[in-house]
Amino acid sequence: VVERLKAAAPRAGQAGVILGIENTLSARQNVEILERIGHPSVRIYYDCYNLAGEGYDVPAEIRYLKDRIAIFHFKNGPDYLETGKVKFEPIGAAVKEIGYRGWIVLETSSPSKDTVADDRRNAEYIRRLFA
């Protein structure tokens, strides 16, 4: 993976593209990979739910990775963002603390089966979280 990303990174950089790595490795392991690649066009696509499920301290991991994060992925399994097992308040605080200003992708469920209402509810929660 490192060899392939090392080869692709300069082309991505020339095109103004960031290659985001999404995985279930620790922050330290991800930093090791990024250092081996050695190019600013490769960063981490951080999936809070998956990494919390692996037992990581997500806010601490976010603080460790800082500007190595390209984008965030927020979901909470079959639940709404504010009611599932992952607690997004400490995650939101960590995201604010590192000064992240990019995209947050919501991959959320529809507990009520009204996808429009449920998407709206999750989006409103995120807006309040980052207000």
Backbone as XML, in Angstrom:
<?xml version="1.0"?>
<chain id="A" units="angstrom">
  <residue number="1" name="VAL">
    <atom name="N" x="0.834" y="-1.189" z="0.000"/>
    <atom name="CA" x="0.000" y="0.000" z="0.000"/>
    <atom name="C" x="0.877" y="1.250" z="0.000"/>
  </residue>
  <residue number="2" name="VAL">
    <atom name="N" x="1.911" y="1.237" z="0.835"/>
    <atom name="CA" x="2.794" y="2.393" z="0.912"/>
    <atom name="C" x="3.437" y="2.659" z="-0.445"/>
  </residue>
  <residue number="3" name="GLU">
    <atom name="N" x="3.922" y="1.627" z="-1.101"/>
    <atom name="CA" x="4.567" y="1.802" z="-2.409"/>
    <atom name="C" x="3.604" y="2.405" z="-3.426"/>
  </residue>
  <residue number="4" name="ARG">
    <atom name="N" x="2.389" y="1.912" z="-3.458"/>
    <atom name="CA" x="1.406" y="2.417" z="-4.419"/>
    <atom name="C" x="1.013" y="3.860" z="-4.115"/>
  </residue>
  <residue number="5" name="LEU">
    <atom name="N" x="0.838" y="4.175" z="-2.852"/>
    <atom name="CA" x="0.495" y="5.550" z="-2.495"/>
    <atom name="C" x="1.665" y="6.499" z="-2.738"/>
  </residue>
  <residue number="6" name="LYS">
    <atom name="N" x="2.879" y="6.038" z="-2.512"/>
    <atom name="CA" x="4.056" y="6.860" z="-2.823"/>
    <atom name="C" x="4.091" y="7.198" z="-4.307"/>
  </residue>
  <residue number="7" name="ALA">
    <atom name="N" x="3.715" y="6.243" z="-5.129"/>
    <atom name="CA" x="3.706" y="6.460" z="-6.578"/>
    <atom name="C" x="2.569" y="7.395" z="-6.993"/>
  </residue>
  <residue number="8" name="ALA">
    <atom name="N" x="1.413" y="7.266" z="-6.367"/>
    <atom name="CA" x="0.241" y="8.058" z="-6.747"/>
    <atom name="C" x="0.249" y="9.464" z="-6.159"/>
  </residue>
  <residue number="9" name="ALA">
    <atom name="N" x="0.886" y="9.645" z="-5.016"/>
    <atom name="CA" x="0.822" y="10.921" z="-4.297"/>
    <atom name="C" x="1.291" y="12.120" z="-5.115"/>
  </residue>
  <residue number="10" name="PRO">
    <atom name="N" x="2.420" y="12.057" z="-5.806"/>
    <atom name="CA" x="2.836" y="13.236" z="-6.577"/>
    <atom name="C" x="1.830" y="13.617" z="-7.669"/>
  </residue>
  <residue number="11" name="ARG">
    <atom name="N" x="1.267" y="12.616" z="-8.319"/>
    <atom name="CA" x="0.255" y="12.905" z="-9.349"/>
    <atom name="C" x="-0.993" y="13.512" z="-8.726"/>
  </residue>
  <residue number="12" name="ALA">
    <atom name="N" x="-1.376" y="12.996" z="-7.563"/>
    <atom name="CA" x="-2.527" y="13.562" z="-6.858"/>
    <atom name="C" x="-2.243" y="15.015" z="-6.494"/>
  </residue>
  <residue number="13" name="GLY">
    <atom name="N" x="-1.041" y="15.272" z="-5.983"/>
    <atom name="CA" x="-0.664" y="16.626" z="-5.612"/>
    <atom name="C" x="-0.710" y="17.583" z="-6.789"/>
  </residue>
  <residue number="14" name="GLN">
    <atom name="N" x="-0.213" y="17.141" z="-7.934"/>
    <atom name="CA" x="-0.234" y="17.971" z="-9.142"/>
    <atom name="C" x="-1.658" y="18.286" z="-9.584"/>
  </residue>
  <residue number="15" name="ALA">
    <atom name="N" x="-2.575" y="17.360" z="-9.313"/>
    <atom name="CA" x="-3.975" y="17.538" z="-9.698"/>
    <atom name="C" x="-4.786" y="18.256" z="-8.615"/>
  </residue>
  <residue number="16" name="GLY">
    <atom name="N" x="-4.138" y="18.565" z="-7.483"/>
    <atom name="CA" x="-4.859" y="19.220" z="-6.389"/>
    <atom name="C" x="-5.778" y="18.286" z="-5.636"/>
  </residue>
  <residue number="17" name="VAL">
    <atom name="N" x="-5.438" y="17.006" z="-5.619"/>
    <atom name="CA" x="-6.268" y="15.978" z="-4.999"/>
    <atom name="C" x="-5.603" y="15.469" z="-3.722"/>
  </residue>
  <residue number="18" name="ILE">
    <atom name="N" x="-6.402" y="15.200" z="-2.717"/>
    <atom name="CA" x="-5.924" y="14.564" z="-1.494"/>
    <atom name="C" x="-6.396" y="13.119" z="-1.522"/>
  </residue>
  <residue number="19" name="LEU">
    <atom name="N" x="-5.480" y="12.198" z="-1.291"/>
    <atom name="CA" x="-5.822" y="10.781" z="-1.171"/>
    <atom name="C" x="-6.064" y="10.491" z="0.300"/>
  </residue>
  <residue number="20" name="GLY">
    <atom name="N" x="-7.284" y="10.090" z="0.646"/>
    <atom name="CA" x="-7.642" y="9.801" z="2.033"/>
    <atom name="C" x="-7.607" y="8.319" z="2.306"/>
  </residue>
  <residue number="21" name="ILE">
    <atom name="N" x="-6.878" y="7.934" z="3.333"/>
    <atom name="CA" x="-6.772" y="6.529" z="3.740"/>
    <atom name="C" x="-7.776" y="6.289" z="4.862"/>
  </residue>
  <residue number="22" name="GLU">
    <atom name="N" x="-8.721" y="5.396" z="4.647"/>
    <atom name="CA" x="-9.665" y="5.009" z="5.703"/>
    <atom name="C" x="-9.326" y="3.595" z="6.119"/>
  </residue>
  <residue number="23" name="ASN">
    <atom name="N" x="-9.104" y="3.401" z="7.415"/>
    <atom name="CA" x="-8.748" y="2.085" z="7.929"/>
    <atom name="C" x="-9.110" y="1.998" z="9.402"/>
  </residue>
  <residue number="24" name="THR">
    <atom name="N" x="-8.740" y="0.906" z="10.038"/>
    <atom name="CA" x="-9.007" y="0.738" z="11.469"/>
    <atom name="C" x="-7.708" y="0.667" z="12.268"/>
  </residue>
  <residue number="25" name="LEU">
    <atom name="N" x="-6.681" y="1.306" z="11.760"/>
    <atom name="CA" x="-5.401" y="1.354" z="12.462"/>
    <atom name="C" x="-5.413" y="2.484" z="13.491"/>
  </residue>
  <residue number="26" name="SER">
    <atom name="N" x="-4.497" y="2.411" z="14.447"/>
    <atom name="CA" x="-4.379" y="3.465" z="15.447"/>
    <atom name="C" x="-3.795" y="4.723" z="14.814"/>
  </residue>
  <residue number="27" name="ALA">
    <atom name="N" x="-3.915" y="5.824" z="15.520"/>
    <atom name="CA" x="-3.337" y="7.083" z="15.052"/>
    <atom name="C" x="-1.831" y="6.936" z="14.866"/>
  </residue>
  <residue number="28" name="ARG">
    <atom name="N" x="-1.166" y="6.298" z="15.797"/>
    <atom name="CA" x="0.290" y="6.116" z="15.690"/>
    <atom name="C" x="0.653" y="5.284" z="14.461"/>
  </residue>
  <residue number="29" name="GLN">
    <atom name="N" x="-0.101" y="4.234" z="14.198"/>
    <atom name="CA" x="0.159" y="3.415" z="13.014"/>
    <atom name="C" x="-0.076" y="4.217" z="11.737"/>
  </residue>
  <residue number="30" name="ASN">
    <atom name="N" x="-1.110" y="5.034" z="11.741"/>
    <atom name="CA" x="-1.384" y="5.868" z="10.571"/>
    <atom name="C" x="-0.289" y="6.900" z="10.343"/>
  </residue>
  <residue number="31" name="VAL">
    <atom name="N" x="0.213" y="7.487" z="11.413"/>
    <atom name="CA" x="1.314" y="8.445" z="11.269"/>
    <atom name="C" x="2.538" y="7.742" z="10.697"/>
  </residue>
  <residue number="32" name="GLU">
    <atom name="N" x="2.798" y="6.530" z="11.154"/>
    <atom name="CA" x="3.928" y="5.766" z="10.605"/>
    <atom name="C" x="3.763" y="5.562" z="9.096"/>
  </residue>
  <residue number="33" name="ILE">
    <atom name="N" x="2.573" y="5.210" z="8.665"/>
    <atom name="CA" x="2.311" y="5.020" z="7.234"/>
    <atom name="C" x="2.495" y="6.334" z="6.481"/>
  </residue>
  <residue number="34" name="LEU">
    <atom name="N" x="1.926" y="7.406" z="7.015"/>
    <atom name="CA" x="2.055" y="8.703" z="6.347"/>
    <atom name="C" x="3.507" y="9.146" z="6.258"/>
  </residue>
  <residue number="35" name="GLU">
    <atom name="N" x="4.274" y="8.892" z="7.290"/>
    <atom name="CA" x="5.695" y="9.245" z="7.252"/>
    <atom name="C" x="6.445" y="8.411" z="6.223"/>
  </residue>
  <residue number="36" name="ARG">
    <atom name="N" x="6.081" y="7.161" z="6.083"/>
    <atom name="CA" x="6.720" y="6.309" z="5.065"/>
    <atom name="C" x="6.365" y="6.773" z="3.661"/>
  </residue>
  <residue number="37" name="ILE">
    <atom name="N" x="5.153" y="7.259" z="3.479"/>
    <atom name="CA" x="4.734" y="7.771" z="2.173"/>
    <atom name="C" x="5.422" y="9.108" z="1.911"/>
  </residue>
  <residue number="38" name="GLY">
    <atom name="N" x="5.440" y="9.955" z="2.924"/>
    <atom name="CA" x="6.183" y="11.197" z="2.853"/>
    <atom name="C" x="5.675" y="12.225" z="1.851"/>
  </residue>
  <residue number="39" name="HIS">
    <atom name="N" x="4.369" y="12.312" z="1.682"/>
    <atom name="CA" x="3.822" y="13.293" z="0.745"/>
    <atom name="C" x="2.564" y="13.925" z="1.343"/>
  </residue>
  <residue number="40" name="PRO">
    <atom name="N" x="2.433" y="15.256" z="1.266"/>
    <atom name="CA" x="1.275" y="15.932" z="1.874"/>
    <atom name="C" x="-0.061" y="15.654" z="1.198"/>
  </residue>
  <residue number="41" name="SER">
    <atom name="N" x="-0.053" y="15.008" z="0.045"/>
    <atom name="CA" x="-1.316" y="14.702" z="-0.647"/>
    <atom name="C" x="-1.977" y="13.427" z="-0.137"/>
  </residue>
  <residue number="42" name="VAL">
    <atom name="N" x="-1.351" y="12.781" z="0.841"/>
    <atom name="CA" x="-1.948" y="11.587" z="1.438"/>
    <atom name="C" x="-2.219" y="11.889" z="2.907"/>
  </residue>
  <residue number="43" name="ARG">
    <atom name="N" x="-3.489" y="11.745" z="3.283"/>
    <atom name="CA" x="-3.905" y="11.993" z="4.665"/>
    <atom name="C" x="-4.904" y="10.923" z="5.094"/>
  </residue>
  <residue number="44" name="ILE">
    <atom name="N" x="-5.452" y="11.105" z="6.267"/>
    <atom name="CA" x="-6.356" y="10.115" z="6.862"/>
    <atom name="C" x="-7.811" y="10.524" z="6.667"/>
  </residue>
  <residue number="45" name="TYR">
    <atom name="N" x="-8.624" y="9.559" z="6.264"/>
    <atom name="CA" x="-10.089" y="9.698" z="6.202"/>
    <atom name="C" x="-10.571" y="9.047" z="7.497"/>
  </residue>
  <residue number="46" name="TYR">
    <atom name="N" x="-10.909" y="9.854" z="8.489"/>
    <atom name="CA" x="-11.125" y="9.366" z="9.846"/>
    <atom name="C" x="-12.584" y="8.999" z="10.099"/>
  </residue>
  <residue number="47" name="ASP">
    <atom name="N" x="-12.847" y="7.706" z="10.298"/>
    <atom name="CA" x="-14.190" y="7.197" z="10.560"/>
    <atom name="C" x="-14.355" y="6.981" z="12.064"/>
  </residue>
  <residue number="48" name="CYS">
    <atom name="N" x="-15.023" y="7.912" z="12.716"/>
    <atom name="CA" x="-15.157" y="7.899" z="14.174"/>
    <atom name="C" x="-15.847" y="6.648" z="14.702"/>
  </residue>
  <residue number="49" name="TYR">
    <atom name="N" x="-16.895" y="6.216" z="14.053"/>
    <atom name="CA" x="-17.656" y="5.046" z="14.513"/>
    <atom name="C" x="-16.821" y="3.774" z="14.436"/>
  </residue>
  <residue number="50" name="ASN">
    <atom name="N" x="-16.190" y="3.553" z="13.300"/>
    <atom name="CA" x="-15.393" y="2.331" z="13.145"/>
    <atom name="C" x="-14.239" y="2.296" z="14.136"/>
  </residue>
  <residue number="51" name="LEU">
    <atom name="N" x="-13.587" y="3.437" z="14.344"/>
    <atom name="CA" x="-12.432" y="3.458" z="15.237"/>
    <atom name="C" x="-12.849" y="3.371" z="16.693"/>
  </residue>
  <residue number="52" name="ALA">
    <atom name="N" x="-14.000" y="3.935" z="17.049"/>
    <atom name="CA" x="-14.525" y="3.748" z="18.406"/>
    <atom name="C" x="-14.834" y="2.270" z="18.626"/>
  </residue>
  <residue number="53" name="GLY">
    <atom name="N" x="-15.369" y="1.614" z="17.600"/>
    <atom name="CA" x="-15.667" y="0.182" z="17.685"/>
    <atom name="C" x="-14.437" y="-0.680" z="17.862"/>
  </residue>
  <residue number="54" name="GLU">
    <atom name="N" x="-13.290" y="-0.177" z="17.437"/>
    <atom name="CA" x="-12.016" y="-0.880" z="17.632"/>
    <atom name="C" x="-11.445" y="-0.632" z="19.023"/>
  </residue>
  <residue number="55" name="GLY">
    <atom name="N" x="-12.114" y="0.232" z="19.801"/>
    <atom name="CA" x="-11.683" y="0.499" z="21.167"/>
    <atom name="C" x="-10.749" y="1.684" z="21.331"/>
  </residue>
  <residue number="56" name="TYR">
    <atom name="N" x="-10.543" y="2.463" z="20.284"/>
    <atom name="CA" x="-9.661" y="3.624" z="20.382"/>
    <atom name="C" x="-10.346" y="4.779" z="21.104"/>
  </residue>
  <residue number="57" name="ASP">
    <atom name="N" x="-9.549" y="5.595" z="21.756"/>
    <atom name="CA" x="-10.017" y="6.843" z="22.354"/>
    <atom name="C" x="-10.047" y="7.859" z="21.216"/>
  </residue>
  <residue number="58" name="VAL">
    <atom name="N" x="-11.199" y="7.987" z="20.570"/>
    <atom name="CA" x="-11.318" y="8.773" z="19.344"/>
    <atom name="C" x="-10.884" y="10.221" z="19.540"/>
  </residue>
  <residue number="59" name="PRO">
    <atom name="N" x="-11.343" y="10.930" z="20.584"/>
    <atom name="CA" x="-10.870" y="12.310" z="20.738"/>
    <atom name="C" x="-9.347" y="12.406" z="20.866"/>
  </residue>
  <residue number="60" name="ALA">
    <atom name="N" x="-8.727" y="11.493" z="21.600"/>
    <atom name="CA" x="-7.265" y="11.508" z="21.746"/>
    <atom name="C" x="-6.585" y="11.214" z="20.409"/>
  </residue>
  <residue number="61" name="GLU">
    <atom name="N" x="-7.142" y="10.299" z="19.654"/>
    <atom name="CA" x="-6.580" y="9.965" z="18.341"/>
    <atom name="C" x="-6.663" y="11.168" z="17.398"/>
  </residue>
  <residue number="62" name="ILE">
    <atom name="N" x="-7.787" y="11.865" z="17.430"/>
    <atom name="CA" x="-7.962" y="13.053" z="16.595"/>
    <atom name="C" x="-6.925" y="14.108" z="16.966"/>
  </residue>
  <residue number="63" name="ARG">
    <atom name="N" x="-6.738" y="14.313" z="18.259"/>
    <atom name="CA" x="-5.741" y="15.296" z="18.703"/>
    <atom name="C" x="-4.330" y="14.888" z="18.282"/>
  </residue>
  <residue number="64" name="TYR">
    <atom name="N" x="-4.052" y="13.611" z="18.253"/>
    <atom name="CA" x="-2.731" y="13.128" z="17.844"/>
    <atom name="C" x="-2.522" y="13.318" z="16.335"/>
  </residue>
  <residue number="65" name="LEU">
    <atom name="N" x="-3.538" y="13.025" z="15.558"/>
    <atom name="CA" x="-3.419" y="13.120" z="14.100"/>
    <atom name="C" x="-3.437" y="14.562" z="13.595"/>
  </residue>
  <residue number="66" name="LYS">
    <atom name="N" x="-4.189" y="15.414" z="14.234"/>
    <atom name="CA" x="-4.310" y="16.839" z="13.880"/>
    <atom name="C" x="-4.502" y="17.059" z="12.386"/>
  </residue>
  <residue number="67" name="ASP">
    <atom name="N" x="-3.587" y="17.798" z="11.771"/>
    <atom name="CA" x="-3.748" y="18.180" z="10.362"/>
    <atom name="C" x="-3.468" y="17.043" z="9.389"/>
  </residue>
  <residue number="68" name="ARG">
    <atom name="N" x="-3.224" y="15.861" z="9.899"/>
    <atom name="CA" x="-3.061" y="14.697" z="9.022"/>
    <atom name="C" x="-4.415" y="14.127" z="8.603"/>
  </residue>
  <residue number="69" name="ILE">
    <atom name="N" x="-5.493" y="14.675" z="9.171"/>
    <atom name="CA" x="-6.845" y="14.227" z="8.838"/>
    <atom name="C" x="-7.345" y="15.039" z="7.645"/>
  </residue>
  <residue number="70" name="ALA">
    <atom name="N" x="-7.760" y="14.326" z="6.606"/>
    <atom name="CA" x="-8.281" y="14.985" z="5.405"/>
    <atom name="C" x="-9.769" y="15.253" z="5.527"/>
  </residue>
  <residue number="71" name="ILE">
    <atom name="N" x="-10.476" y="14.318" z="6.151"/>
    <atom name="CA" x="-11.936" y="14.388" z="6.196"/>
    <atom name="C" x="-12.434" y="13.470" z="7.314"/>
  </residue>
  <residue number="72" name="PHE">
    <atom name="N" x="-13.599" y="13.774" z="7.838"/>
    <atom name="CA" x="-14.208" y="12.947" z="8.893"/>
    <atom name="C" x="-15.436" y="12.235" z="8.358"/>
  </residue>
  <residue number="73" name="HIS">
    <atom name="N" x="-15.672" y="11.075" z="8.927"/>
    <atom name="CA" x="-16.810" y="10.230" z="8.599"/>
    <atom name="C" x="-17.577" y="10.019" z="9.907"/>
  </residue>
  <residue number="74" name="PHE">
    <atom name="N" x="-18.785" y="10.564" z="10.002"/>
    <atom name="CA" x="-19.608" y="10.447" z="11.203"/>
    <atom name="C" x="-20.791" y="9.529" z="10.923"/>
  </residue>
  <residue number="75" name="LYS">
    <atom name="N" x="-20.956" y="8.576" z="11.779"/>
    <atom name="CA" x="-22.129" y="7.692" z="11.765"/>
    <atom name="C" x="-22.270" y="7.117" z="13.164"/>
  </residue>
  <residue number="76" name="ASN">
    <atom name="N" x="-23.404" y="6.521" z="13.447"/>
    <atom name="CA" x="-23.608" y="5.911" z="14.755"/>
    <atom name="C" x="-24.430" y="4.634" z="14.619"/>
  </residue>
  <residue number="77" name="GLY">
    <atom name="N" x="-23.996" y="3.787" z="13.705"/>
    <atom name="CA" x="-24.668" y="2.506" z="13.490"/>
    <atom name="C" x="-26.118" y="2.701" z="13.121"/>
  </residue>
  <residue number="78" name="PRO">
    <atom name="N" x="-27.016" y="1.954" z="13.758"/>
    <atom name="CA" x="-28.440" y="2.048" z="13.406"/>
    <atom name="C" x="-29.165" y="3.213" z="14.078"/>
  </residue>
  <residue number="79" name="ASP">
    <atom name="N" x="-28.425" y="4.034" z="14.839"/>
    <atom name="CA" x="-29.039" y="5.089" z="15.641"/>
    <atom name="C" x="-28.814" y="6.476" z="15.053"/>
  </residue>
  <residue number="80" name="TYR">
    <atom name="N" x="-29.505" y="7.450" z="15.629"/>
    <atom name="CA" x="-29.217" y="8.848" z="15.321"/>
    <atom name="C" x="-27.834" y="9.180" z="15.870"/>
  </residue>
  <residue number="81" name="LEU">
    <atom name="N" x="-27.223" y="10.196" z="15.315"/>
    <atom name="CA" x="-25.883" y="10.568" z="15.778"/>
    <atom name="C" x="-25.854" y="10.873" z="17.270"/>
  </residue>
  <residue number="82" name="GLU">
    <atom name="N" x="-26.891" y="11.535" z="17.779"/>
    <atom name="CA" x="-26.857" y="11.932" z="19.186"/>
    <atom name="C" x="-27.315" y="10.851" z="20.160"/>
  </residue>
  <residue number="83" name="THR">
    <atom name="N" x="-27.809" y="9.713" z="19.652"/>
    <atom name="CA" x="-28.339" y="8.706" z="20.580"/>
    <atom name="C" x="-27.610" y="7.370" z="20.533"/>
  </residue>
  <residue number="84" name="GLY">
    <atom name="N" x="-26.648" y="7.198" z="19.676"/>
    <atom name="CA" x="-25.963" y="5.913" z="19.543"/>
    <atom name="C" x="-24.853" y="5.729" z="20.553"/>
  </residue>
  <residue number="85" name="LYS">
    <atom name="N" x="-24.102" y="4.651" z="20.375"/>
    <atom name="CA" x="-23.046" y="4.313" z="21.340"/>
    <atom name="C" x="-21.864" y="5.267" z="21.287"/>
  </residue>
  <residue number="86" name="VAL">
    <atom name="N" x="-21.603" y="5.868" z="20.128"/>
    <atom name="CA" x="-20.510" y="6.833" z="20.018"/>
    <atom name="C" x="-21.004" y="8.187" z="20.499"/>
  </residue>
  <residue number="87" name="LYS">
    <atom name="N" x="-20.269" y="8.784" z="21.419"/>
    <atom name="CA" x="-20.635" y="10.097" z="21.966"/>
    <atom name="C" x="-19.862" y="11.158" z="21.175"/>
  </residue>
  <residue number="88" name="PHE">
    <atom name="N" x="-20.602" y="11.961" z="20.414"/>
    <atom name="CA" x="-19.970" y="12.914" z="19.513"/>
    <atom name="C" x="-19.595" y="14.244" z="20.169"/>
  </residue>
  <residue number="89" name="GLU">
    <atom name="N" x="-20.074" y="14.530" z="21.374"/>
    <atom name="CA" x="-19.690" y="15.782" z="22.019"/>
    <atom name="C" x="-18.178" y="15.852" z="22.246"/>
  </residue>
  <residue number="90" name="PRO">
    <atom name="N" x="-17.524" y="14.828" z="22.830"/>
    <atom name="CA" x="-16.071" y="14.900" z="22.993"/>
    <atom name="C" x="-15.324" y="14.863" z="21.655"/>
  </residue>
  <residue number="91" name="ILE">
    <atom name="N" x="-15.902" y="14.194" z="20.684"/>
    <atom name="CA" x="-15.301" y="14.157" z="19.347"/>
    <atom name="C" x="-15.372" y="15.548" z="18.722"/>
  </residue>
  <residue number="92" name="GLY">
    <atom name="N" x="-16.533" y="16.169" z="18.819"/>
    <atom name="CA" x="-16.683" y="17.529" z="18.301"/>
    <atom name="C" x="-15.711" y="18.492" z="18.952"/>
  </residue>
  <residue number="93" name="ALA">
    <atom name="N" x="-15.514" y="18.355" z="20.258"/>
    <atom name="CA" x="-14.562" y="19.222" z="20.963"/>
    <atom name="C" x="-13.148" y="19.015" z="20.419"/>
  </residue>
  <residue number="94" name="ALA">
    <atom name="N" x="-12.769" y="17.770" z="20.165"/>
    <atom name="CA" x="-11.435" y="17.483" z="19.625"/>
    <atom name="C" x="-11.289" y="18.037" z="18.213"/>
  </residue>
  <residue number="95" name="VAL">
    <atom name="N" x="-12.330" y="17.899" z="17.411"/>
    <atom name="CA" x="-12.299" y="18.418" z="16.036"/>
    <atom name="C" x="-12.114" y="19.935" z="16.069"/>
  </residue>
  <residue number="96" name="LYS">
    <atom name="N" x="-12.843" y="20.605" z="16.950"/>
    <atom name="CA" x="-12.690" y="22.057" z="17.090"/>
    <atom name="C" x="-11.278" y="22.402" z="17.564"/>
  </residue>
  <residue number="97" name="GLU">
    <atom name="N" x="-10.788" y="21.649" z="18.539"/>
    <atom name="CA" x="-9.472" y="21.930" z="19.129"/>
    <atom name="C" x="-8.344" y="21.877" z="18.101"/>
  </residue>
  <residue number="98" name="ILE">
    <atom name="N" x="-8.425" y="20.949" z="17.145"/>
    <atom name="CA" x="-7.352" y="20.855" z="16.147"/>
    <atom name="C" x="-7.530" y="21.864" z="15.017"/>
  </residue>
  <residue number="99" name="GLY">
    <atom name="N" x="-8.619" y="22.625" z="15.052"/>
    <atom name="CA" x="-8.848" y="23.654" z="14.050"/>
    <atom name="C" x="-9.283" y="23.124" z="12.695"/>
  </residue>
  <residue number="100" name="TYR">
    <atom name="N" x="-9.890" y="21.958" z="12.694"/>
    <atom name="CA" x="-10.344" y="21.358" z="11.436"/>
    <atom name="C" x="-11.419" y="22.217" z="10.794"/>
  </residue>
  <residue number="101" name="ARG">
    <atom name="N" x="-11.291" y="22.465" z="9.484"/>
    <atom name="CA" x="-12.240" y="23.306" z="8.757"/>
    <atom name="C" x="-12.755" y="22.628" z="7.487"/>
  </residue>
  <residue number="102" name="GLY">
    <atom name="N" x="-12.641" y="21.317" z="7.384"/>
    <atom name="CA" x="-13.036" y="20.623" z="6.165"/>
    <atom name="C" x="-14.405" y="19.974" z="6.267"/>
  </residue>
  <residue number="103" name="TRP">
    <atom name="N" x="-14.602" y="19.016" z="5.403"/>
    <atom name="CA" x="-15.880" y="18.312" z="5.294"/>
    <atom name="C" x="-16.041" y="17.264" z="6.391"/>
  </residue>
  <residue number="104" name="ILE">
    <atom name="N" x="-17.296" y="17.044" z="6.762"/>
    <atom name="CA" x="-17.692" y="15.927" z="7.608"/>
    <atom name="C" x="-18.764" y="15.181" z="6.832"/>
  </residue>
  <residue number="105" name="VAL">
    <atom name="N" x="-18.476" y="13.940" z="6.496"/>
    <atom name="CA" x="-19.408" y="13.117" z="5.729"/>
    <atom name="C" x="-20.294" y="12.354" z="6.710"/>
  </residue>
  <residue number="106" name="LEU">
    <atom name="N" x="-21.607" y="12.465" z="6.525"/>
    <atom name="CA" x="-22.557" y="11.739" z="7.368"/>
    <atom name="C" x="-23.004" y="10.484" z="6.631"/>
  </residue>
  <residue number="107" name="GLU">
    <atom name="N" x="-22.779" y="9.352" z="7.252"/>
    <atom name="CA" x="-23.284" y="8.075" z="6.733"/>
    <atom name="C" x="-24.230" y="7.544" z="7.801"/>
  </residue>
  <residue number="108" name="THR">
    <atom name="N" x="-25.420" y="8.093" z="7.808"/>
    <atom name="CA" x="-26.338" y="7.844" z="8.912"/>
    <atom name="C" x="-27.481" y="6.916" z="8.525"/>
  </residue>
  <residue number="109" name="SER">
    <atom name="N" x="-28.082" y="6.355" z="9.551"/>
    <atom name="CA" x="-29.211" y="5.445" z="9.379"/>
    <atom name="C" x="-30.522" y="6.225" z="9.428"/>
  </residue>
  <residue number="110" name="SER">
    <atom name="N" x="-31.601" y="5.492" z="9.227"/>
    <atom name="CA" x="-32.926" y="6.090" z="9.291"/>
    <atom name="C" x="-33.765" y="5.302" z="10.295"/>
  </residue>
  <residue number="111" name="PRO">
    <atom name="N" x="-33.553" y="5.578" z="11.598"/>
    <atom name="CA" x="-34.296" y="4.823" z="12.618"/>
    <atom name="C" x="-35.807" y="4.906" z="12.480"/>
  </residue>
  <residue number="112" name="SER">
    <atom name="N" x="-36.329" y="6.058" z="12.029"/>
    <atom name="CA" x="-37.784" y="6.212" z="11.916"/>
    <atom name="C" x="-38.307" y="5.739" z="10.556"/>
  </residue>
  <residue number="113" name="LYS">
    <atom name="N" x="-37.387" y="5.429" z="9.638"/>
    <atom name="CA" x="-37.704" y="5.046" z="8.253"/>
    <atom name="C" x="-38.170" y="6.217" z="7.397"/>
  </residue>
  <residue number="114" name="ASP">
    <atom name="N" x="-38.105" y="7.437" z="7.945"/>
    <atom name="CA" x="-38.356" y="8.651" z="7.172"/>
    <atom name="C" x="-36.987" y="9.271" z="6.918"/>
  </residue>
  <residue number="115" name="THR">
    <atom name="N" x="-36.391" y="8.917" z="5.793"/>
    <atom name="CA" x="-34.997" y="9.305" z="5.549"/>
    <atom name="C" x="-34.798" y="10.822" z="5.517"/>
  </residue>
  <residue number="116" name="VAL">
    <atom name="N" x="-35.737" y="11.547" z="4.973"/>
    <atom name="CA" x="-35.591" y="13.010" z="4.912"/>
    <atom name="C" x="-35.591" y="13.586" z="6.328"/>
  </residue>
  <residue number="117" name="ALA">
    <atom name="N" x="-36.538" y="13.176" z="7.144"/>
    <atom name="CA" x="-36.620" y="13.690" z="8.514"/>
    <atom name="C" x="-35.399" y="13.255" z="9.325"/>
  </residue>
  <residue number="118" name="ASP">
    <atom name="N" x="-34.969" y="12.024" z="9.148"/>
    <atom name="CA" x="-33.818" y="11.530" z="9.906"/>
    <atom name="C" x="-32.521" y="12.205" z="9.459"/>
  </residue>
  <residue number="119" name="ASP">
    <atom name="N" x="-32.360" y="12.410" z="8.166"/>
    <atom name="CA" x="-31.184" y="13.141" z="7.676"/>
    <atom name="C" x="-31.184" y="14.560" z="8.214"/>
  </residue>
  <residue number="120" name="ARG">
    <atom name="N" x="-32.329" y="15.189" z="8.213"/>
    <atom name="CA" x="-32.448" y="16.554" z="8.734"/>
    <atom name="C" x="-32.075" y="16.569" z="10.220"/>
  </residue>
  <residue number="121" name="ARG">
    <atom name="N" x="-32.579" y="15.614" z="10.973"/>
    <atom name="CA" x="-32.280" y="15.548" z="12.418"/>
    <atom name="C" x="-30.780" y="15.394" z="12.651"/>
  </residue>
  <residue number="122" name="ASN">
    <atom name="N" x="-30.140" y="14.487" z="11.914"/>
    <atom name="CA" x="-28.699" y="14.289" z="12.079"/>
    <atom name="C" x="-27.908" y="15.530" z="11.671"/>
  </residue>
  <residue number="123" name="ALA">
    <atom name="N" x="-28.307" y="16.171" z="10.593"/>
    <atom name="CA" x="-27.613" y="17.379" z="10.138"/>
    <atom name="C" x="-27.777" y="18.511" z="11.154"/>
  </residue>
  <residue number="124" name="GLU">
    <atom name="N" x="-28.967" y="18.647" z="11.716"/>
    <atom name="CA" x="-29.193" y="19.681" z="12.728"/>
    <atom name="C" x="-28.350" y="19.418" z="13.969"/>
  </residue>
  <residue number="125" name="TYR">
    <atom name="N" x="-28.212" y="18.157" z="14.332"/>
    <atom name="CA" x="-27.363" y="17.802" z="15.479"/>
    <atom name="C" x="-25.913" y="18.229" z="15.223"/>
  </residue>
  <residue number="126" name="ILE">
    <atom name="N" x="-25.410" y="17.950" z="14.039"/>
    <atom name="CA" x="-24.033" y="18.327" z="13.697"/>
    <atom name="C" x="-23.872" y="19.839" z="13.711"/>
  </residue>
  <residue number="127" name="ARG">
    <atom name="N" x="-24.850" y="20.548" z="13.191"/>
    <atom name="CA" x="-24.782" y="22.023" z="13.205"/>
    <atom name="C" x="-24.717" y="22.550" z="14.638"/>
  </residue>
  <residue number="128" name="ARG">
    <atom name="N" x="-25.531" y="21.959" z="15.519"/>
    <atom name="CA" x="-25.493" y="22.380" z="16.932"/>
    <atom name="C" x="-24.145" y="22.018" z="17.556"/>
  </residue>
  <residue number="129" name="LEU">
    <atom name="N" x="-23.635" y="20.864" z="17.224"/>
    <atom name="CA" x="-22.368" y="20.389" z="17.776"/>
    <atom name="C" x="-21.215" y="21.334" z="17.441"/>
  </residue>
  <residue number="130" name="PHE">
    <atom name="N" x="-21.255" y="21.903" z="16.244"/>
    <atom name="CA" x="-20.169" y="22.768" z="15.795"/>
    <atom name="C" x="-20.526" y="24.254" z="15.806"/>
  </residue>
  <residue number="131" name="ALA">
    <atom name="N" x="-21.662" y="24.594" z="16.425"/>
    <atom name="CA" x="-22.075" y="26.009" z="16.480"/>
    <atom name="C" x="-21.119" y="26.815" z="17.346"/>
  </residue>
</chain>
